[in-house]
Amino acid sequence: MQASSLAAVSSVSPSASTHLWSVAEVLALYELPLMDLIWRAQGVHRENFDPNAIQRSTLLSVKTGGCSEDCSYCSQSARYDTDTERERLMPLNEVVAAAQAAKNKGASRFCMGAAWKGPKDNDLDRVLDMVREVKALGMQTCVTLGMLKDGQAEKLKEAGLDYYNHNLDTDKEFYGQVIKTHTHDDRLDTLEQVRDAGINVCSGGIIGMGESRKNRAGLLVQLANLPKAPESVPINNLVPIPGTPLAENDRLDPFEFVRTIAAARIMMPTSWVRLSAGRQQMSDELQTLCFLAGANSMFYGDRLLTTDNPDVDRDDALFARLGVKAV
């Protein structure tokens, strides 16, 4: 690393959440020796969070398959021949039962995902009922419904929604190689509507889609430099799904994933950084290294929309081995 890059890294206070990051600064973080990077990220983490507490969210697909979008990683796109079957929006009672089961197992947030480009008003009304009923269980609520139209975010807020998930997926420069049916700016527009409505933002991305390290740095810059950084930042490690354009992608170097977690923690010191898709393929040791690098949230439960997740018993055993608690 050149001296100027080292200077750029050292000149930024670890808790400087108002700092506007450049891609060059983030690349300088990535290029630090891994132990130095983790050490710094752990310091930022301890300044802002209990280092032995992990937030647990459960994700349920309330409407699966048949999506008109062409996201190259997604088994739910109607454009690809995958094993995911199209299903209608789940009945309210089944969603509430799943939320209660998740709460009983120790999840504090319940996330509901629907495979839409964006919700129609009559579909949104049914989702609003789900938000109200899950909220009544005493859980935090989150939905991911695609792109929102004017006024829909306000309705979600009135129903009691705590978080809206809408990932940027990748940086603007690489975006068109993954998705062509909508733009990066479309995603940002929905995030702005969510923020303006007073709902917490949950937004992160997917790595391992063939992007460069510079693209990964660019994604983190775009998230951190939003008018307010997302309260939750899910970092997904691509799960290549047969039938999708990315089915044959090589697995990302695990240490590159850890570096991404650490950089996200340093850049967004007060955000919940969440281990998301791809955790099933991670060893307990790799997950622990991610926690050390600043991840303090995870999806908890045996299923993530259409991909597998570690079972609850495995996660509970890991928590016990590490001496960490769920929040």
C-alpha positions in Angstrom: 0.0 0.0 0.0 1.3 3.5 -0.8 2.0 6.0 2.0 -0.9 8.2 0.8 -3.3 5.3 1.2 -2.1 4.6 4.7 -2.5 8.3 5.5 -6.1 8.3 4.2 -6.9 5.3 6.5 -5.3 6.7 9.6 -6.7 10.2 9.2 -10.3 9.1 9.7 -11.5 8.7 13.2 -13.0 5.2 13.7 -16.3 6.6 14.9 -16.5 9.4 12.3 -20.0 8.4 11.0 -20.4 11.8 9.3 -17.3 11.3 7.2 -17.9 11.0 3.5 -15.9 8.1 2.3 -14.1 7.8 -1.0 -13.5 4.5 -2.9 -9.7 5.1 -2.5 -10.0 5.2 1.3 -12.1 2.0 1.4 -9.6 0.2 -0.9 -6.9 1.3 1.6 -8.9 -0.4 4.3 -9.2 -3.6 2.3 -5.4 -3.6 1.7 -4.5 -3.5 5.3 -3.1 -6.7 6.8 -6.1 -8.7 7.9 -5.2 -8.7 11.6 -4.8 -4.9 11.6 -8.1 -4.5 9.8 -10.0 -6.7 12.2 -8.3 -5.0 15.2 -9.5 -1.6 14.0 -13.0 -2.9 13.2 -13.3 -4.5 16.7 -12.3 -1.3 18.3 -15.0 0.6 16.4 -17.5 -2.1 17.3 -16.7 -1.9 21.0 -17.2 1.9 21.0 -20.7 1.5 19.8 -22.1 -2.0 20.8 -21.9 -4.8 23.3 -19.2 -7.0 21.7 -20.9 -10.1 23.0 -24.4 -9.5 21.8 -25.9 -10.6 18.4 -29.3 -9.4 17.1 -31.3 -12.2 15.6 -33.9 -11.8 12.8 -36.1 -14.4 11.1 -37.0 -14.0 7.5 -40.1 -15.5 5.9 -41.1 -15.5 2.2 -44.7 -14.4 2.3 -45.0 -14.5 -1.4 -42.6 -16.7 -3.4 -41.6 -16.8 -7.1 -43.0 -15.3 -10.3 -41.1 -12.1 -10.0 -40.9 -10.1 -13.3 -37.4 -8.8 -12.5 -34.2 -10.3 -14.0 -31.9 -10.1 -10.9 -29.2 -12.6 -12.0 -28.7 -14.1 -8.6 -32.4 -14.8 -7.8 -34.3 -18.1 -8.0 -37.6 -16.2 -7.8 -37.3 -14.5 -11.2 -39.9 -15.8 -13.6 -37.3 -15.5 -16.3 -35.1 -18.4 -15.0 -35.8 -22.1 -14.8 -35.2 -22.9 -11.2 -36.7 -25.2 -8.6 -38.6 -22.3 -6.9 -42.3 -22.6 -7.6 -44.7 -19.6 -7.8 -46.9 -19.3 -4.7 -49.6 -16.8 -3.7 -49.4 -14.4 -0.8 -49.6 -16.3 2.4 -52.7 -16.2 4.6 -52.4 -13.8 7.6 -52.8 -16.6 10.2 -49.9 -18.6 8.8 -47.6 -15.5 8.8 -48.6 -14.7 12.5 -48.0 -18.3 13.5 -44.5 -18.3 11.9 -43.7 -15.0 13.7 -44.8 -16.4 17.0 -42.7 -19.5 16.4 -39.7 -17.3 15.6 -40.2 -15.3 18.7 -40.4 -18.4 20.8 -37.0 -19.5 19.4 -35.4 -16.2 20.3 -35.7 -13.9 17.3 -36.4 -10.3 18.1 -37.2 -9.1 14.5 -39.5 -10.7 11.9 -38.8 -9.9 8.3 -41.4 -10.6 5.6 -40.3 -10.8 1.9 -42.5 -10.8 -1.2 -41.2 -11.4 -4.7 -42.6 -8.4 -6.4 -41.2 -5.6 -8.6 -43.3 -3.5 -6.2 -46.6 -4.1 -4.3 -50.0 -3.3 -5.8 -52.2 -1.4 -3.4 -54.5 -4.3 -2.7 -51.5 -6.6 -2.0 -50.0 -3.9 0.2 -53.2 -3.8 2.3 -52.8 -7.4 3.1 -49.1 -6.9 4.1 -50.2 -4.0 6.3 -52.3 -6.4 8.3 -49.3 -8.7 8.6 -47.2 -5.8 10.0 -49.9 -4.9 12.5 -50.3 -8.5 13.8 -46.6 -9.2 14.0 -46.0 -5.9 15.8 -48.7 -6.9 18.3 -46.6 -9.9 19.2 -43.9 -7.5 20.6 -41.5 -8.1 17.7 -39.7 -5.6 15.5 -41.1 -5.7 12.0 -39.4 -5.6 8.6 -40.6 -6.1 5.1 -39.0 -6.3 1.7 -41.5 -5.7 -1.1 -39.5 -4.3 -4.0 -39.8 -0.7 -5.2 -42.4 1.5 -3.6 -44.8 4.0 -5.1 -45.7 7.4 -3.7 -47.6 7.1 -0.4 -46.9 3.4 0.2 -44.0 4.0 2.6 -46.3 6.3 4.7 -48.9 3.5 4.9 -46.3 1.1 6.1 -45.2 3.5 8.8 -48.8 4.0 10.0 -49.1 0.2 10.3 -46.1 0.2 12.7 -43.3 -1.0 10.4 -39.9 -0.7 12.0 -37.6 -1.5 9.0 -37.8 -1.6 5.3 -35.2 -3.8 3.5 -34.2 -2.8 0.0 -30.6 -3.8 -0.8 -28.4 -1.9 -3.3 -27.0 -5.3 -4.2 -23.8 -4.0 -5.8 -22.3 -0.6 -6.7 -23.7 1.5 -9.5 -20.8 0.8 -11.8 -21.4 -3.0 -11.8 -25.2 -2.9 -11.4 -26.1 -3.3 -15.0 -24.2 -6.6 -15.2 -26.5 -8.1 -12.6 -29.8 -6.4 -13.2 -31.3 -4.7 -16.3 -35.0 -4.4 -15.5 -34.5 -1.5 -13.2 -31.6 0.9 -12.3 -29.5 1.6 -9.3 -31.2 5.0 -9.0 -34.6 3.2 -8.8 -33.3 1.5 -5.6 -32.1 4.8 -4.2 -35.5 6.4 -4.9 -37.2 3.7 -2.7 -34.7 4.2 0.1 -35.4 7.9 0.0 -39.1 7.3 0.3 -38.6 4.9 3.2 -36.3 7.4 5.0 -38.7 10.3 4.4 -41.6 8.3 5.9 -39.6 7.8 9.1 -38.9 4.1 8.7 -35.6 2.6 9.6 -33.6 1.6 6.5 -32.2 -1.9 6.0 -29.9 -2.0 3.0 -26.8 -3.9 2.1 -25.6 -6.0 -0.8 -24.4 -9.2 -2.2 -20.8 -10.0 -2.8 -19.3 -12.8 -4.9 -21.3 -12.0 -8.0 -18.2 -11.5 -10.1 -17.6 -7.9 -9.0 -14.1 -6.5 -8.3 -12.8 -5.4 -4.9 -13.3 -1.8 -6.2 -17.0 -2.6 -6.8 -17.3 -3.9 -3.3 -15.7 -0.8 -2.0 -18.0 1.3 -4.1 -21.1 -0.5 -2.7 -20.0 0.3 0.9 -19.3 3.9 -0.1 -22.7 4.3 -1.6 -24.3 2.9 1.6 -22.2 4.8 4.1 -22.5 8.1 2.2 -26.3 8.1 2.1 -27.8 11.2 3.9 -28.0 8.8 6.9 -26.4 5.4 6.9 -28.8 2.4 7.0 -29.6 1.2 10.5 -29.2 -2.4 9.3 -26.6 -3.5 6.7 -27.1 -7.1 5.5 -24.0 -8.5 3.8 -24.9 -11.5 1.6 -22.4 -14.0 0.3 -23.7 -15.2 -3.0 -25.3 -18.6 -3.0 -25.1 -19.8 -6.6 -28.5 -21.2 -7.5 -28.9 -23.7 -10.4 -30.9 -22.1 -13.3 -29.8 -18.5 -12.6 -27.1 -16.7 -14.6 -24.8 -16.8 -11.7 -25.1 -20.5 -11.0 -21.5 -21.3 -12.0 -19.9 -18.4 -10.1 -16.8 -19.4 -8.0 -17.1 -19.0 -4.3 -15.5 -15.8 -2.9 -12.3 -16.0 -0.8 -13.7 -16.2 2.8 -11.1 -13.7 4.0 -12.4 -11.2 1.4 -15.9 -11.6 3.0 -14.4 -10.9 6.4 -12.6 -7.8 5.0 -16.0 -6.6 3.7 -17.6 -7.0 7.1 -14.8 -5.2 8.8 -14.9 -2.3 6.3 -18.6 -2.0 6.7 -18.2 -1.8 10.5 -15.6 0.9 10.3 -17.5 3.0 7.8 -21.0 2.6 9.5 -20.1 2.3 13.2 -23.6 2.5 14.6 -25.3 0.2 12.1 -26.2 -3.4 12.7 -24.1 -5.3 10.3 -25.8 -8.6 9.5 -24.6 -12.0 8.3 -27.2 -12.9 5.7 -27.3 -15.3 2.8 -24.4 -17.8 2.5 -24.1 -18.5 6.2 -25.1 -22.1 5.7 -21.9 -22.6 3.8 -19.7 -21.0 6.5 -17.9 -22.9 9.2 -18.5 -21.8 12.8 -14.9 -20.5 12.8 -15.6 -18.3 9.8 -18.7 -16.9 11.4 -16.8 -16.2 14.5 -14.2 -14.3 12.6 -17.0 -12.2 11.1 -18.3 -11.4 14.5 -14.8 -10.4 15.6 -14.7 -8.1 12.5 -17.9 -6.3 13.6 -20.9 -8.4 12.4 -23.5 -8.2 15.2 -26.7 -9.4 13.5 -27.7 -12.5 11.7 -30.7 -14.2 10.1 -31.9 -16.9 12.4 -34.0 -19.9 11.3 -33.7 -22.8 8.9 -34.7 -20.9 5.8 -33.9 -17.6 4.0 -36.6 -16.9 1.4 -35.5 -19.8 -0.9 -32.1 -20.8 0.4 -31.0 -22.8 3.4 -29.8 -21.3 6.6 -28.1 -23.0 9.6 -30.6 -24.7 11.9 -31.5 -23.1 15.2 -29.8 -25.8 17.2 -26.5 -25.2 15.5 -26.7 -21.4 16.1 -27.7 -21.9 19.7 -24.7 -24.2 20.2 -22.4 -21.7 18.6 -23.7 -18.9 20.8 -23.1 -21.1 23.9 -19.6 -22.0 22.8 -18.7 -18.3 22.2 -20.4 -17.0 25.3 -22.5 -14.5 23.3 -26.1 -13.6 23.9 -29.0 -12.9 21.7 -30.7 -9.5 21.6 
